[in-house]
Amino acid sequence: MGKKRAGYDRKFYRTAGITFEVRSDLPISEDTFDRKFKVFEVDGPGEDNVVIHHHFEAPELDERSLGKEIYRKIPWAIYQNREGYVYLWIPPLHAADGKRRVAFFNRDHTRGEIYNDRTRLEAYRAGGAGSLTLFPTDQILIGRILSARQGCILHSAGMIIEGKGYLFVGHSDAGKSTIVELLRGRGVILCDDRNVVCRREDGFRVYGSWSHGDVPDVSAESAPLGAVMFLNQSTENRIIPLDDELDIVKKLVSCMVKPFVTPDWWEKTLDLAEQMAEEAPCYDLYFDKSGEIEEVLEDASLWIDDC
């Protein structure tokens, strides 16, 4: 059971140095959220905290005071006003009561009040929720707050090998799940679909996330960034170093998870991509499903301290 305080239950989860305090007006049981979250669960707040509070009632909503609409694409319309942002659920044609599902976030997205509709209430009671926000994905929130912390989410498989974090970057069907299965015995799988990379005082660092794909293994561990490898399924196995920084930036940006985009988000994200292209070893990785890519990476001396 979550910790009870001031009329609500709460639990804490941490990734990328950010602690998410999840509050709920209803009890939080051991089964409320998917078991994948257990490895990210912590005992209390940290140095950098985000609060998400779930309500299960209709919010007080005056549509005249929503503010300026800045984004509209199913499933959200997003408005900005003096207090922050309002996320208004856009229901599919077959859904009802869509306007009752609303989220209010402050200006830096560190506090959110989420009002869930009947569908979310039933799903919450059933347990096994796949996201802390009860949105289809938590990326819309995490992708937003990371830009202010010199970080981003990359469409990638992530592993810690010999003490360093390696990102295998690519969109759907690029082979992210395949590559971690081929290299499973080499180290710790962080996540096979979404990983966080942040710039710290001592360089870039990789963090796992709970947004996995076909491989359910996830980890809350982190490590210094060893290399970024852009995946290319092929009939051969080879690795090619990249030195064109502009090309690397384009590859990185195309694989970054994007929340609703604003000029400040783009400015910070492009700056981050440019720094990664300048500082991180980057490669094009061509591989088949034979497993021979492990030998190629070994021969390329990827798993040594001086890479």
Buried (B, 14 or more C-beta within 10 A) or exposed (E): EBBEEEEBBBBBBBBBBBBBBBBBEBEBEEEBBBEBBEBBEBEEEBEEBBBBBBBBEEBEBEEEEBBEEEBEEEBBBBBBEEEBBBBBBBBEEEEEEBBBBBBBBEEEBBBBBBBBBEBBBEBBEEEEBBBBBBBEBBBBBBBBBBBEBBBBBBBBBBBBBBEBBBBBBBEEEBBBBBBBBBBEEBBBBBBBBBBBBBBBEEEBBBBBBBBBBEBEBBBBBBBBBBBBBBBBBBEEBBBEEBEEBEBBBEBBBEBBBBBBBBEEBEEBBBEBBBBBBEEBBBBBBBBBEEEBBBEBBEEBEBBEEEE
